[in-house]
Amino acid sequence: PLFYMNDTSRDIIEVINEFNAKEVKAAYTYDAGPNAAIYIQQQHMEDCLKTLVKNFCPEGFDPKDFVYDPMGLSSFSMGKSAKSVAGASGFDYTKLPDSGVKMIIVTKVGSGAVVTEKSS
């Protein structure tokens, strides 16, 4: 059988379940692979990010490089002068364990599908 989730996938589930111990604040889902998508409302985002950074950010690594927030939605945002990619500080992501979290990407749900006119 194929197992798409790995040890880190299961670790993420455990961390989110602990985060939700007193109140459900976050939800996780997986595509056909080990990558988690975590859904959370704005009022719980900072606490969730801090929890994820505490559990998964490599020791000695700047959390502002580990958390990629190009829209400036959190305190981890690198701001308008930010370099365009996470890890711009020169951290070598290839040195992380294969099953480890490489980065956290902060984004938001958009407005949905848009009908556009066919261009001529």
WOKA-V151553 format. One record per helix or strand of 3 or more residues. SS is the DSSP state (H for helix, E for strand). FROM is the first residue (numbers start at 0). TO is the last residue. If there is no record, write none. Layout:
BEGIN
ss;from;to
SS;FROM;TO
SS;FROM;TO
END
This chain:
BEGIN
ss;from;to
H;6;18
E;25;29
E;35;39
H;41;55
H;62;65
H;92;94
END
